[in-house]
Amino acid sequence: MNSKKVELASKICSDIVLLSPSFFHVITVTFLGCLIASNAQLLPQLLFFAIVSKCFALTLEKHLRRAWSILFLLLSLAVMAYFPTLFHVVLGILLLITYFTYFKIINAGNKPPLDVLNHGLRYVLLYILAHGLEGLGSLLSLLGIVVVFTSGIAGELLVGIDSKHGYSKSTAVIIGAGKAKVLAILLLFISFTLGSIVLNALYEFPLSVGTFTISAYLVLSLTLWSVFSISIMRNHRKPFSDVRRKEFLIFASILVLILILNHLGETIYSTNDDCGVVEVNVRTVISGKRSWDVPWIVFDYVDENNFYYIVLHKNGILELSRMVHGSRELFLSSYQTSLNPFDYHTYVLKFNKANITIYVDNVEYFNISRNSNSVFVVKVSRRIQGDPFWLAWINIAYLPSEK
C-alpha cells in the first residue's frame, strides 16, 4: 500500500516537473508581448487566458474526460469577453483552433511539417495577442516573433524525438533523430541569441570587463544554450523530458528571484541635524528601456508631493527636478555629461538650514534652496512616481559637518 502511495506521489511530482514549463512558456510569451508593446493594462486577462487555454490543450493531450476540455474551453471563451477589441477575440479563437487541430480533426501533431508549424504558430498568435497591432512592425517586435516561433519549432522537434511524448509520424521521426537534434539546437541558438537582444533592449544589463562591454543576457543565453545542447545530444531517447527538467529548475529559480526583488524596499536616510553631508554611492546594474529608468536620488523629502530628485539619464544628462504640491517641475537645471549610470558614482549632498549643494564625483553641479529646514531626508527607491524599473548597488553614508 505504501509503495503504491510513493509511486503515485512520484508520478505526480514528475508530471508537475514536466508540465509546469508548458505554463511557464505561455506566461513568458505573454509577458514578452506586453513588455515590448508597453501593454501592461491588458496583462491580467491575457495571462489568465494563456493559462486556461493551455489547460484546454493539456486536457486534449492527456485524453482526459471531455468535461474537463469543455470546462477550460468555456473559461477561455469567457475571458475573451473582456478583450478590448474584435482583433483580440479573433486571435484568441485562432489560438484555440491551433490547440484543437493539433490533437483533433486534422491531427496536425502527427502530420509533418504541420506539427512544427502548428507549435510555432500558437506561440506567435499568443505573442501578437499580448502585443497588439500597434507597433508590431518595429524591429524589436519582429525580433520577438522570431524568438517565440523558433523556440516553438525547436520544442516540437524535441517532442517528436522523445519516445514517450512523440508521434510516430512527426517531423523529427521523418528527418531522423540526429538531424532533428541538430536543427533544434540551431533554432535554440537563434532564439536564445535574439532573445538576449530583445531583453537587453527592454532591460539593459551590461557587463564590463576592462574597456569591453557585453550584454549579461547574451552571456546567460549562450550558457543556457550550451547546457541544453549538451543535454539534447547526450540523451538519445528522451531529450525533451531532460530539457523540461532543466527548464523547471531555471524557471523556479527565476520565480524565487522575482519574489525576492519584489520585496526590496527603498534605501533611505534621515537626520535632524541643521547641517551635514550625505554621500550616496550608486551604480546601476539593470535599467529599463527609457533614459530615466535608472536610480532616482530623492532628497529634501517632505512628503510624496514635495521633494527634489536627481536623475543621471542613460544618455549622460544629469537632471535636477522637483515635485511641488504634487506637480512636477521638470529640469530645474541639467547638464549634458559624459557620465554613465552603469559606472560607479558618488553623489554628495551638502546641506544647511537654507541651501543644498550637490556634487557628483567631486564636481559641483547644483546649489538650491531647501524645501524644509527640519528633517533632511535622502532616499533612493524604485517605488516612485512613474514606476521606472531598475536595479542598482546603493549605499548611503552620513558625514556630520561643523556648524
Order of alpha helices (4+ residues) and beta strands (2+ residues): alpha-alpha-alpha-alpha-alpha-alpha-alpha-alpha-beta-beta-alpha-alpha-beta-beta-beta-beta-beta-beta-beta-beta-beta-beta-beta
